[in-house]
Amino acid sequence: MTGHLRDAARTLQARVRNFFDAPLDAGAAPLELLQAALDELERHAQPSGRGARAFPYTRVVVHVRQPAASHPAIEAVFRQLDVRLRERLAEIRCDVPARLVTSLSLSHAADTDGPVVRVECASDAATLPSAPVLAGDRPSLRIVIVKGQCERADYTLASAAIAIGRGNEPADVYGRVRRNDVAFLDVRDGVTETVARAHARLEFDPELGGYLLFNESSSNPTFLLRGGRAIPVVPRDPRGVRVQPGDELQLGRAILRIAP
């Protein structure tokens, strides 16, 4: 299917959905709320020429009004908002800003006629409320080794950048030495050797108040495992992928977990 036909099909599907779907009520399921937010955010994409689009915002807040619903259940589903939004925009060939901050605002209010789901978008970080950030200069990150052999079973680190790879201080062909904060052993067990010597790094982003995962290996794959889904982390992508407690990081065949 060509790009024009694909776009026409998506437009038709959206119109049919909008015509037949009833508006969300205060009892909508968490997945319905997430889908409604994604639909609304997709409509904020702007044409940028030659069939492509651009998302001209760097901050997104989704407001959800659910007086009697389980807020923990909604929060659990909306942890996928950042990844699902990027996937949705990629489907419509829409460029995404390198730094896109998403957050959720929940309300118990029942005495309003406003929509159940409402989105706010802005390109200026000061114009929207941000998600809570842990106190202190930088939150610590606990990394547990699930699969593969490291010097330790878990690490608690609070560095601005956390290097992950095989060996303590591997050197490249130019003799430059890299110090791995999470160092896998130089052993062959079918798993550990699939971690590259300079495989990945976690970098703290002060604006997000959290860590981003970057894939530094061009040969060995890196995935973010979340909610039963494997999200590929593209090598050398300067945007990175935000990690959160409970995520697992797959480096080659080795797996690490970001502990709550």
C-alpha positions as a LaTeX table, in Angstrom:
\begin{tabular}{lrrr}
\hline
Residue & $x$ (\AA) & $y$ (\AA) & $z$ (\AA) \\
\hline
Met1 & 0.00 & 0.00 & 0.00 \\
Thr2 & 1.40 & 3.38 & $-1.00$ \\
Gly3 & 1.81 & 6.23 & 1.47 \\
His4 & $-1.17$ & 8.16 & 0.06 \\
Leu5 & $-3.45$ & 5.11 & 0.19 \\
Arg6 & $-2.29$ & 4.31 & 3.73 \\
Asp7 & $-3.00$ & 7.87 & 4.86 \\
Ala8 & $-6.43$ & 7.80 & 3.19 \\
Ala9 & $-7.28$ & 4.52 & 4.90 \\
Arg10 & $-6.25$ & 5.89 & 8.30 \\
Thr11 & $-8.31$ & 9.05 & 7.72 \\
Leu12 & $-11.35$ & 7.00 & 6.79 \\
Gln13 & $-10.94$ & 4.76 & 9.82 \\
Ala14 & $-10.66$ & 7.80 & 12.10 \\
Arg15 & $-13.83$ & 9.35 & 10.63 \\
Val16 & $-15.77$ & 6.12 & 11.02 \\
Arg17 & $-14.54$ & 5.76 & 14.59 \\
Asn18 & $-15.47$ & 9.35 & 15.44 \\
Phe19 & $-18.94$ & 8.93 & 13.91 \\
Phe20 & $-19.90$ & 5.70 & 15.64 \\
Asp21 & $-18.02$ & 5.86 & 18.94 \\
Ala22 & $-19.92$ & 7.36 & 21.85 \\
Pro23 & $-18.08$ & 10.00 & 23.91 \\
Leu24 & $-16.14$ & 8.65 & 26.85 \\
Asp25 & $-17.97$ & 8.66 & 30.14 \\
Ala26 & $-16.61$ & 8.74 & 33.66 \\
Gly27 & $-16.60$ & 4.93 & 33.80 \\
Ala28 & $-14.35$ & 4.35 & 30.78 \\
Ala29 & $-11.69$ & 1.67 & 31.15 \\
Pro30 & $-8.03$ & 2.77 & 31.48 \\
Leu31 & $-7.15$ & 1.43 & 28.01 \\
Glu32 & $-10.03$ & 3.42 & 26.51 \\
Leu33 & $-8.69$ & 6.54 & 28.20 \\
Leu34 & $-5.21$ & 5.95 & 26.81 \\
Gln35 & $-6.61$ & 5.34 & 23.32 \\
Ala36 & $-8.65$ & 8.54 & 23.49 \\
Ala37 & $-5.57$ & 10.51 & 24.54 \\
Leu38 & $-3.54$ & 9.06 & 21.66 \\
Asp39 & $-6.32$ & 9.87 & 19.17 \\
Glu40 & $-6.44$ & 13.46 & 20.40 \\
Leu41 & $-2.65$ & 13.85 & 20.33 \\
Glu42 & $-2.49$ & 12.47 & 16.80 \\
Arg43 & $-4.76$ & 15.31 & 15.72 \\
His44 & $-2.11$ & 17.77 & 16.94 \\
Ala45 & 0.37 & 16.59 & 14.28 \\
Gln46 & 0.95 & 19.24 & 11.61 \\
Pro47 & 1.71 & 18.70 & 7.88 \\
Ser48 & 5.36 & 19.39 & 7.06 \\
Gly49 & 5.33 & 18.73 & 3.30 \\
Arg50 & 5.64 & 15.72 & 0.97 \\
Gly51 & 3.23 & 13.62 & 2.98 \\
Ala52 & 5.22 & 13.94 & 6.21 \\
Arg53 & 4.10 & 15.52 & 9.47 \\
Ala54 & 5.68 & 17.07 & 12.53 \\
Phe55 & 4.67 & 17.15 & 16.19 \\
Pro56 & 5.58 & 20.75 & 17.15 \\
Tyr57 & 5.47 & 20.30 & 20.91 \\
Thr58 & 7.97 & 19.25 & 23.54 \\
Arg59 & 5.64 & 18.79 & 26.51 \\
Val60 & 2.34 & 16.93 & 26.78 \\
Val61 & 0.02 & 16.67 & 29.78 \\
Val62 & $-3.00$ & 14.35 & 29.62 \\
His63 & $-5.78$ & 15.33 & 32.05 \\
Val64 & $-8.12$ & 12.51 & 33.06 \\
Arg65 & $-11.29$ & 13.11 & 35.10 \\
Gln66 & $-12.37$ & 9.85 & 36.76 \\
Pro67 & $-14.25$ & 10.43 & 40.05 \\
Ala68 & $-14.80$ & 6.80 & 41.05 \\
Ala69 & $-12.17$ & 4.91 & 39.04 \\
Ser70 & $-9.05$ & 3.16 & 40.30 \\
His71 & $-6.34$ & 5.74 & 39.85 \\
Pro72 & $-3.49$ & 3.21 & 40.31 \\
Ala73 & $-4.90$ & 1.23 & 37.37 \\
Ile74 & $-5.01$ & 4.35 & 35.18 \\
Glu75 & $-1.48$ & 5.33 & 36.20 \\
Ala76 & $-0.22$ & 1.83 & 35.34 \\
Val77 & $-1.68$ & 2.01 & 31.83 \\
Phe78 & $-0.48$ & 5.56 & 31.21 \\
Arg79 & 3.12 & 4.58 & 31.97 \\
Gln80 & 3.07 & 3.47 & 28.32 \\
Leu81 & 2.02 & 6.93 & 27.10 \\
Asp82 & 5.48 & 8.05 & 25.97 \\
Val83 & 6.23 & 4.87 & 24.00 \\
Arg84 & 2.71 & 4.51 & 22.58 \\
Leu85 & 2.66 & 8.15 & 21.46 \\
Arg86 & 5.98 & 7.76 & 19.65 \\
Glu87 & 4.71 & 4.60 & 17.96 \\
Arg88 & 1.46 & 6.29 & 16.92 \\
Leu89 & 3.29 & 9.28 & 15.44 \\
Ala90 & 5.73 & 7.00 & 13.61 \\
Glu91 & 2.76 & 5.24 & 11.99 \\
Ile92 & 1.64 & 8.50 & 10.38 \\
Arg93 & 5.21 & 9.44 & 9.37 \\
Cys94 & 5.36 & 12.23 & 11.91 \\
Asp95 & 8.67 & 13.57 & 13.20 \\
Val96 & 8.96 & 13.61 & 17.00 \\
Pro97 & 11.07 & 16.12 & 18.99 \\
Ala98 & 14.28 & 14.72 & 20.45 \\
Arg99 & 13.03 & 15.64 & 23.93 \\
Leu100 & 9.33 & 14.99 & 24.41 \\
Val101 & 8.06 & 15.07 & 28.01 \\
Thr102 & 4.73 & 13.37 & 28.74 \\
Ser103 & 2.84 & 13.32 & 32.04 \\
Leu104 & $-0.56$ & 12.45 & 33.49 \\
Ser105 & $-2.84$ & 14.59 & 35.65 \\
Leu106 & $-5.69$ & 12.77 & 37.44 \\
Ser107 & $-8.74$ & 14.44 & 38.93 \\
His108 & $-11.52$ & 13.18 & 41.23 \\
Ala109 & $-13.77$ & 16.11 & 40.31 \\
Ala110 & $-17.35$ & 15.07 & 39.52 \\
Asp111 & $-19.06$ & 18.48 & 39.33 \\
Thr112 & $-17.92$ & 19.49 & 35.86 \\
Asp113 & $-19.19$ & 19.08 & 32.33 \\
Gly114 & $-15.70$ & 19.00 & 30.84 \\
Pro115 & $-14.35$ & 16.06 & 28.84 \\
Val116 & $-13.16$ & 12.91 & 30.57 \\
Val117 & $-9.86$ & 13.12 & 28.68 \\
Arg118 & $-8.23$ & 16.42 & 27.76 \\
Val119 & $-4.71$ & 17.02 & 26.43 \\
Glu120 & $-2.46$ & 20.06 & 26.74 \\
Cys121 & 0.52 & 20.53 & 24.43 \\
Ala122 & 3.22 & 23.19 & 24.51 \\
Ser123 & 6.70 & 23.82 & 23.19 \\
Asp124 & 7.71 & 25.84 & 26.25 \\
Ala125 & 8.34 & 23.76 & 29.38 \\
Ala126 & 7.24 & 26.64 & 31.60 \\
Thr127 & 3.69 & 26.73 & 30.25 \\
Leu128 & 2.57 & 23.30 & 31.44 \\
Pro129 & 2.63 & 21.57 & 34.83 \\
Ser130 & 5.37 & 18.97 & 34.95 \\
Ala131 & 5.32 & 15.51 & 36.46 \\
Pro132 & 6.69 & 15.22 & 40.00 \\
Val133 & 10.49 & 14.93 & 40.25 \\
Leu134 & 12.24 & 13.18 & 43.11 \\
Ala135 & 13.82 & 15.47 & 45.67 \\
Gly136 & 17.54 & 16.06 & 45.59 \\
Asp137 & 19.92 & 16.77 & 42.77 \\
Arg138 & 19.53 & 13.37 & 41.15 \\
Pro139 & 17.57 & 10.22 & 42.07 \\
Ser140 & 19.54 & 7.01 & 42.54 \\
Leu141 & 18.92 & 4.11 & 40.20 \\
Arg142 & 18.99 & 0.46 & 41.34 \\
Ile143 & 19.89 & $-1.99$ & 38.59 \\
Val144 & 19.42 & $-5.72$ & 39.22 \\
Ile145 & 21.13 & $-8.32$ & 37.02 \\
Val146 & 18.48 & $-10.82$ & 35.85 \\
Lys147 & 20.37 & $-12.75$ & 33.17 \\
Gly148 & 24.10 & $-12.75$ & 32.54 \\
Gln149 & 27.16 & $-12.56$ & 34.80 \\
Cys150 & 28.39 & $-9.33$ & 36.39 \\
Glu151 & 30.79 & $-8.55$ & 39.19 \\
Arg152 & 27.78 & $-7.84$ & 41.43 \\
Ala153 & 24.16 & $-8.97$ & 41.53 \\
Asp154 & 22.85 & $-5.41$ & 41.69 \\
Tyr155 & 24.06 & $-1.82$ & 41.51 \\
Thr156 & 22.76 & 1.38 & 43.09 \\
Leu157 & 24.08 & 4.38 & 41.19 \\
Ala158 & 23.33 & 8.10 & 41.01 \\
Ser159 & 25.78 & 9.21 & 38.34 \\
Ala160 & 24.78 & 11.58 & 35.56 \\
Ala161 & 25.82 & 8.88 & 33.06 \\
Ile162 & 25.95 & 5.14 & 33.74 \\
Ala163 & 28.00 & 3.09 & 31.25 \\
Ile164 & 27.07 & $-0.57$ & 30.71 \\
Gly165 & 29.22 & $-3.10$ & 28.88 \\
Arg166 & 31.52 & $-6.10$ & 29.10 \\
Gly167 & 34.73 & $-5.65$ & 31.04 \\
Asn168 & 35.72 & $-3.00$ & 33.57 \\
Glu169 & 37.84 & $-0.78$ & 31.35 \\
Pro170 & 37.69 & $-1.96$ & 27.73 \\
Ala171 & 39.74 & $-0.07$ & 25.11 \\
Asp172 & 38.76 & 0.58 & 21.51 \\
Val173 & 41.01 & 0.22 & 18.44 \\
Tyr174 & 42.43 & 3.70 & 19.12 \\
Gly175 & 43.43 & 2.81 & 22.67 \\
Arg176 & 40.73 & 4.94 & 24.27 \\
Val177 & 39.62 & 3.43 & 27.57 \\
Arg178 & 36.00 & 3.33 & 28.71 \\
Arg179 & 35.04 & 2.65 & 32.31 \\
Asn180 & 31.87 & 0.57 & 32.65 \\
Asp181 & 29.83 & 1.27 & 35.79 \\
Val182 & 27.87 & $-1.96$ & 35.25 \\
Ala183 & 30.53 & $-4.41$ & 34.05 \\
Phe184 & 29.69 & $-7.84$ & 32.68 \\
Leu185 & 32.38 & $-10.51$ & 33.02 \\
Asp186 & 34.55 & $-11.79$ & 30.18 \\
Val187 & 33.03 & $-15.28$ & 30.19 \\
Arg188 & 31.31 & $-17.42$ & 27.58 \\
Asp189 & 28.02 & $-18.88$ & 28.80 \\
Gly190 & 25.75 & $-18.22$ & 25.84 \\
Val191 & 24.51 & $-14.95$ & 27.36 \\
Thr192 & 27.21 & $-12.76$ & 28.88 \\
Glu193 & 29.43 & $-12.65$ & 25.78 \\
Thr194 & 26.53 & $-11.14$ & 23.78 \\
Val195 & 26.99 & $-7.87$ & 25.70 \\
Ala196 & 29.25 & $-5.54$ & 23.75 \\
Arg197 & 32.21 & $-3.94$ & 25.50 \\
Ala198 & 30.59 & $-0.53$ & 25.03 \\
His199 & 26.96 & $-1.58$ & 24.82 \\
Ala200 & 24.67 & 1.05 & 26.38 \\
Arg201 & 24.45 & 3.96 & 28.75 \\
Leu202 & 21.82 & 5.46 & 31.04 \\
Glu203 & 21.92 & 9.24 & 31.18 \\
Phe204 & 20.07 & 11.48 & 33.61 \\
Asp205 & 17.98 & 14.22 & 32.01 \\
Pro206 & 17.33 & 17.07 & 34.49 \\
Glu207 & 14.34 & 18.34 & 32.49 \\
Leu208 & 12.65 & 14.93 & 32.59 \\
Gly209 & 13.77 & 14.19 & 36.12 \\
Gly210 & 14.66 & 10.65 & 35.02 \\
Tyr211 & 17.07 & 8.47 & 33.07 \\
Leu212 & 17.22 & 7.83 & 29.32 \\
Leu213 & 18.58 & 4.63 & 27.78 \\
Phe214 & 20.95 & 4.89 & 24.80 \\
Asn215 & 22.17 & 2.04 & 22.60 \\
Glu216 & 25.90 & 2.45 & 21.90 \\
Ser217 & 26.38 & $-0.90$ & 20.13 \\
Ser218 & 25.89 & $-1.17$ & 16.37 \\
Ser219 & 26.05 & $-4.98$ & 16.28 \\
Asn220 & 24.36 & $-6.29$ & 19.43 \\
Pro221 & 20.66 & $-5.34$ & 19.86 \\
Thr222 & 19.21 & $-3.42$ & 22.80 \\
Phe223 & 15.56 & $-3.61$ & 23.86 \\
Leu224 & 13.43 & $-2.01$ & 26.55 \\
Leu225 & 11.03 & $-4.65$ & 27.93 \\
Arg226 & 7.85 & $-3.17$ & 29.36 \\
Gly227 & 4.42 & $-4.71$ & 29.94 \\
Gly228 & 5.17 & $-7.76$ & 27.80 \\
Arg229 & 6.39 & $-5.64$ & 24.88 \\
Ala230 & 9.92 & $-5.43$ & 23.49 \\
Ile231 & 10.72 & $-1.87$ & 22.40 \\
Pro232 & 13.86 & $-1.63$ & 20.23 \\
Val233 & 16.39 & 1.04 & 21.18 \\
Val234 & 17.92 & 2.29 & 17.93 \\
Pro235 & 21.75 & 2.43 & 17.85 \\
Arg236 & 23.21 & 5.94 & 18.04 \\
Asp237 & 19.76 & 7.54 & 18.37 \\
Pro238 & 20.40 & 10.85 & 20.20 \\
Arg239 & 16.88 & 10.93 & 21.65 \\
Gly240 & 17.19 & 7.87 & 23.89 \\
Val241 & 14.26 & 6.05 & 25.54 \\
Arg242 & 13.07 & 6.97 & 29.01 \\
Val243 & 13.22 & 4.17 & 31.58 \\
Gln244 & 11.01 & 3.71 & 34.62 \\
Pro245 & 10.88 & 1.35 & 37.62 \\
Gly246 & 9.95 & $-2.18$ & 36.60 \\
Asp247 & 11.46 & $-1.90$ & 33.11 \\
Glu248 & 13.88 & $-4.56$ & 31.95 \\
Leu249 & 16.79 & $-3.79$ & 29.63 \\
Gln250 & 17.89 & $-6.50$ & 27.22 \\
Leu251 & 21.47 & $-6.18$ & 25.99 \\
Gly252 & 22.17 & $-8.97$ & 23.54 \\
Arg253 & 20.79 & $-11.92$ & 25.52 \\
Ala254 & 21.55 & $-10.42$ & 28.95 \\
Ile255 & 18.80 & $-8.74$ & 30.96 \\
Leu256 & 18.88 & $-6.08$ & 33.67 \\
Arg257 & 15.94 & $-4.72$ & 35.66 \\
Ile258 & 15.32 & $-1.20$ & 36.91 \\
Ala259 & 14.18 & $-1.95$ & 40.44 \\
Pro260 & 11.26 & 0.02 & 42.00 \\
\hline
\end{tabular}
